[in-house]
Amino acid sequence: MVTAVTEVKAKSPTLVSKLDDVDLKARTLDFTPSVMNSVQKKYFYLWLILPAVVVLAAISLYPFFWLIWMSLNDVGINTSSAFVGLKNFTRLLGDDKFWNGWQILLTYSALCLVFEIIIGVFIAVVINGTRFENILVTIFLMPMMMAPAIAGLIWYFLFNSTFGWYHWFLHSIGILGDTSIIGSTDTALFGLVIVDIWQWTPLITLITLAGMKRVPRDQLEANMVDGANAFSNFIQITLPNIYPFLLIGIMLRFMDNFRFIDVILALTGGGPADSTNILPVYLFEVSFRYFKLGRGAAIALTLLVVTIILGKILVRVFEGPASKRIDVGN
Amino acid sequence: MFSKPKNPLYTSVTRRKFLELGGGAATALGVGSMAVGLNTVIMKSPVQAASSDDAKWKQYAGSKLVFLSENTPPTIALKEKLKPFYDKTGITVEIITDDLPVVSQKMGIDLRAGKADFILEYVQDKPIGAPYAEYFLDLNKYINDSSLPQDPEGYGKDAWFDNYLDISCYYYDRDHLRALPYDSAVACMFYRQDLFEQYTKEFEKEFGYRMEYTKDSTWKNVHDFASFFTKMRKGGKAVPYGYAQHQGNFAWTTQLDIQRHLFSHGRWTDFNVDDKIGSKTPGPTNWGDPTSVFQMQKFKELADVSHPDNLANGTLELNTVYQAGEIAMQVQYNEFAASVEDPKTSKAAGGKTAYAPCPKGEASWIKNGGQAVNGCNAGIAGIGINANGSEDMRRAGYLFSIWVTSTETQFDQLKGTGGTPTRKAVLQKPEVKAAQQRPTSMPNALTFDAVYNYGIKDPHFVLGPKLPEANEYYNIIAAETQKCLSNKQSAAEACKAIKKRVDNLNGI
């Protein structure tokens, strides 16, 4: 772009003054009406951004501070509330369901992430550049287009031991007995992981495919000339190049797993025996089934803080190698 | 084609002006239709005590009421039968239905916010009535109001089936009438009589007595029947499993399931309070005592010989399992009889199923010296009026409440897709008496003898606990019981954990 402008200036000297004029205005960015004095001009921009600030405050900041206020108060189904200090937080320390919820959430998130990355990248590698890539991507994306609550209900029917097609199939080939996958405390969490993999692996595939389109062909060819086979090429060239893209996918899925409860509510409701009661489900239970809004706010805040910390750690862990590999790639 | 006068009286409309007008009109229409579409709307014609009954019914003609209800068969039937109410009052009623937990959440938000988006509320006794009781209007105010029409049969204890006022209308005291009994689901035994007759000889060889289910059959007998069928099934024979429990993810019915078992054996209850009225301060729970531990163990033993997918089957799923011919017995709520008797969806239809009271306590299993009874419980909902509404909204709501709980309306529902009457007078109708025998056009009536003449009467009926923290309480019972059934903890550990968590919940 810069080269193009320089060329134009060189070829047409008459345009030089006009282009410089535009350039100067763009740099100063003074759009205040000329009738304003200096004080009015000072506040002009503040008035312009005020609506955006008000909207942002209404939808984001106000609920956040309200959440903090609730976490310090005993807010229940009655409209009255009382200040309780940190009691809602200290109570969580002795709450088995709270800690159980964390444990299951971390297990669930880890399982989902690992399987989705492995399967998603594998599918992307297999279909990348094939004749049917476009149609296959369209088909793979279909589960992602479905509302999570609907996905949960569909799988609920598929897993059902009385009329579920998947249960019947797995039972017929001897993998499952008469107990459905969501009817046992040992397997229910895996049922949820299967649904999450089914619905969200396509996102990883899509992101990986986008990354693979950016892998420099000359590097791949050079590596093959050096004797690398397809697998070595993937490990040495493709993977470092798609690493930043994968990081985005991992972050998105990590945050989603900490937020999405629709499938779990539809499929197991957190049971049996709390075996799928991840923390966000427990938070929903406390807040909207028991209407213990103060306690719920305390859980929500801990979830928020830990999510931010884990997110930062995750970025640190992946960012270092990613930037190094981009340097190598360049 | 059209000529424009030189000095027109009107002025031309500019494009900007046109867009402004159009935008304003669209906004007004949108806001207006949302207000009309979602909320209760009130129109009023004043009446006096001396006005005619017809005028009293029509005093809110042109109004619209919104009723939030669980998606029960009686409510589904009611949706199709609202025209008589409109003809009588000129009031339109919109009924919004959903699963009970969702209804409870929507209602809780509406009530706590001080709003009345839903002026008529489905007051399911414990999950909704117990926590939100004070948000429902005391109906005593309108029962004695001469400017409102009244039901000729009245609203006293004798008008309704036994215990119904206590169950669904009174919370923590009998001074405030928070609702009127609207529908009921009472537990009773559904069992495959055809299979019992077919296998009775084989059963007798093994267990030494005939395989018959009567009102004197005990939980031990049920265990024997269940283990007999399950053993045959596991041996490769094409028979159903014997029994299944309500141990799915609907915590309330999971709690009710073990409550029946416990109450049958010595009338054990969770707290030492008046169980029918409930308490805001129930004191320490009885969980963890020798009776509860012993019965939890027996409950677990029954689970071990029941359908293997016990922990996935909530009430609705359990009935589906029975309809599919996968179990020979279930303790189920009587409103499901209509679906069981539907030959299009049920393998148990066509006279194969018999209905009887819930099992009796086994005398040798009683540890507290109490009485052996046919422990029976229920989900009985009242129709309540949101106290956040304006006076006129509440009065209009009262018209619907007394109409929908009248004998004629309940009889009409019973003829539809499966009503569950709450007024005694419905059972006195000759058509209903006749319908209690096969062949019948009102399948739910096949259960009436077991539930109305037996199950809901004392000493068999158990209600509680009615607590402000009822929903959390059920979740505790359900989770710890499920852990025991899935071998994650022993019966004693489960009861101890329940005791600890429940007492903590109640501030003990």
Interface residues (C-beta under 8 A of the other chain):
Chain A: I77 N78 T79 N160 S161 T162 F163 G177 D178 T179 S180 I182 G183 S184 T185 D186 T268 G269 G270 G271 P272 A273 D274 N277 E285 F288 R289 Y290 F291 K292
Chain B: P101 S104 Q105 G108 I109 L111 R112 G114 P131 Y132 E134 Q247 G248 N249 F250 H307 P308 D309 N310 L311 A312 N313 E317 T320 V321 A324 E326 P468 E469 N471 E472 N475 A478 A479 E480 Q482 K483 L485 S486 K488
